[in-house]
Amino acid sequence: MFDAAEGYVTEDGRTIGGVVMEMKNITLRFGGVVAIKDISFDIREGEIRAIIGPNGAGKSSMLNVISGFYVPQEGEVWFHGAKRKPLRPYEVARQGIARTFQNIALFEGMSVLDNVMTGRLNHMKTNIFQQALWKGRAEAEETANREVVERIIDFLEIQAIRKTPVARLPYGLKKRVELARALAAEPKLLLLDEPMAGMNVEEKEDMSRFILDVNDEFGTTIALIEHDMGVVMDLSDRVVVMDYGRKIGDGTPDEVRNNQAVIDAYLGVSHD
Amino acid sequence: MTEPVANPAFASVPALLARNASQFANRPAYREKEFGIWQSWTWAETAEEIEALALGLINLGVQPGDFIAIIGRNRPSLYWSMVAAQSVGAVPVPLYQDAVSEEMAYVLENCGASYVIAGDQEQVDKVIEVQDRLKNLQHVIYVDPRGLRKYDHRTLHEFAHVQDQGRAARDELSGELAARTGALSYDSICVMLYTSGTTGKPKGVVLSNRNVIETSKNSGDFDALTQSEEILSYLPLAWVGDFIFSVGQAYWCGFCVNCPESADTMMTDLREIGPSYFFAPPRVFEGQLTNVMIRMEDAGALKRRMFHHFLEHAKKVGGDILDGNPVGLLDRVKYSLGNLLVYGPLKDTLGYGRIRVGYTAGEAIGPEIFAFYRSLGINLKQLYGQTEATVFITQQPDGQVRADTVGVPSPAVELKIEDTGEIFYRSPGVFVEYFNNPDSTAGTKDAEGWVATGDAGFIEESSGHLRIIDRAKDVGKLANGAMFAPKYVENKLKFYPDILEAVLFGNERETCVAFINIDLVAVGNWAERNNIAYASYQELAGHPAVLETIAGHVAAVNASVAQDEMLSGCQIHRFVVLHKELDADDGEMTRTRKVRRRIVEEKFADIIDALYGGLAEVSTTTEVTYEDGRKGAISATLACVDAEVVSVQKMAAE
């Protein structure tokens, strides 16, 4: 279905483009522990790509390799047709990659608005002194960035908590604020580390809708890690399945669901 | 009865729009908070937006007489849709946005809507879900494109796009539009509003331009409303009150309609706008007061003492100062100081800093709550109205405000009370008919134009004000022949912040029993402060400490009811605290949150039997409907509590 180098068309009629990011034979070790062993897969423009697997399978490590936080000992990461060198975090952000964290990493004492504004940092050209004086270019810049942020606040329906300090928010809303901050960077590739962990059914449904809407409205490519199988199968276009650091499956949700290796990893096999 | 007016200069809402666009061209007509900023439109800009939409509707094929359903939250674009519909000779039918698709289908089918203008994806989804049953439906227009990109756009259109097409076709279609708007008369249909239906299926109430404009004019004069009023429109579009305040009076007076950013931000937006003219049902005022009191508990000692001290003073003299009654100089000075330190900041926080005229209606408001707001200097008044009357039947003039009356007849309204106690009225606002339902029309409105309200009440001789007892059909008799007026007792219960809802039973019975719903916010807060742990509404509602508190309230209400000779038989002998909130989704309440008494009685018949049977507890299973329409069931064991009753044996014997 997606053999063509130019992408494919999904069941619901979206056109998926060419390869944005390609992982080639990635191996990542922590001392003697092999976290990721010889894994290759790609992420295509405009798709929702999920990475799933049991606990300790190496999913978060994989996401950290994609984001450039970990540099694999072996293998290559290709981004937009070029082999990627080790990067500093701000360089990753400038390349158009943004992420959310499994354990929420927001500025607890700051308001939702200020938290989301920090996501615009890469889009600001003025320096700290100009911003402190808030004249001319700095003022115009902040107004423009605020507008982008307000659109995201509207998009994620968090207007009512705009001025609320993050520390006072319930968990589900914090997750949404984190997504808002990531979106504020206007990323080309959005990485979501367990966006629905610890949520109730209603919050999960809301978050799923937001993820689909982000993908649909902004055309953002999304790579996500998620435990909830129902969510993954509904959301994703293609799924990578990992187990003990190895890739045991890769394909559309239906293909993965019928893959014997995946079934064994999830349900266990009898050894008699 | 006043002589019917023939076609006046401004015989329709579009005609008023044209007047406002020239007379108040640069004054604000609409504001909406979006992207964190109040966006505004002047009357001239509004006229352009509405014209573009009207042309777009003609372009889509709307014919005069078509029904256009309008569904969504309060947004300028949806108000424009109503006026644009009128401009092309169609009839706007606003719907409740929180209606589930089944309820929506009934109304859409009943009026045969051929077009739907929906706010967002959620509403569009509901229409699509039931569209197979809607034979007349041709096109659906949506305002917010989010999430709708992938939908089949053969009969689905974006609002802005329809407007653009209208603008492009202006040269070609403006003659047609002018002819259609020009054809509107004082007797053509202005709007069709569905009653919430306390009994049975909703009925479409047809209101003419005469109804709406005459009523807006009269009620506007009553309170001297001008083009400089500011209102916040946050109540359902489908409710007659919102139509009169946000369309009728707004267009007649030319004042500005402000729309909140979202339902959740209403309180913040209220504060930012500081309306001069405001309407809210009693529950909004109750909720705000509860909130203030809870927050004051957390304030510092000094602030708390200051708050209570000055509030006490306001209670003593505030109401009199507002009504212009004589008050001593010293008290006035102290009140001014209180205004500076407490009342002013508090009113500002609540968003009531600039209110000149405030109204509440729909249910009885607790006398203490009412007095609280008035003592702060907020001119809160009561009115009594109905969809069939285009809202106004009676209202309280400035300076003659009391918690237990609903005021004098509104201008041009005649009142009469039948022997049964039922209130009848006649006015220029009396509705044209129930849509396609001549039987119901004839049953409600007689040949001379008198309309039965269905409410029982009397006119107080000393003041000339109307007092409402209850729904006429709910007023019954106990087995011993004493009067049974459930609402009277329920309202007394509901004045306690702990009690959200109460339903009294006792018609044709020996004694009365009651169902009670606790208020989760108030009781939850109380539980938190008293270290009472609970995991769910159900568990909190069944907690012995909660039952004890409620029993105390019931005993106090009984004592108060026993004072009234006529109604002393209505004391509550036994009660249960229900395990779930009565909910509109389960059909137990109307969308305007009025209890459907008969449905509750049928649905919980087992509990009523247990109460009358003298059982100590009852196990029951109840079907519930979730917001997305799925159904589930909850079961619970409820304690039946005996209440303290004041002896009335002697009275019954006499």
Contacts between the chains, C-beta under 8 A, distances in Angstrom:
chain1	res1	chain2	res2	distance
A	12	B	150	6.3
A	13	B	150	6.3
A	14	B	150	7.6
A	146	B	36	7.6
A	147	B	35	6.5
A	150	B	35	3.7
A	150	B	36	4.5
A	150	B	37	7.5
A	151	B	35	6.0
A	153	B	35	7.7
A	153	B	36	7.0
A	154	B	34	6.9
A	154	B	35	5.9
A	155	B	146	7.3
A	157	B	262	6.8
A	159	B	36	7.5
A	159	B	261	4.9
A	159	B	262	5.3
A	159	B	264	7.0
A	159	B	265	5.2
A	160	B	262	6.5
A	160	B	264	3.6
A	160	B	265	4.7
A	160	B	268	7.3
A	162	B	36	6.7
A	209	B	147	7.4
A	212	B	147	7.8
A	213	B	146	6.4
A	213	B	147	5.4
A	216	B	147	7.0
A	216	B	149	6.0
A	216	B	150	6.9
A	217	B	146	6.6
A	217	B	147	7.8
A	217	B	149	7.5
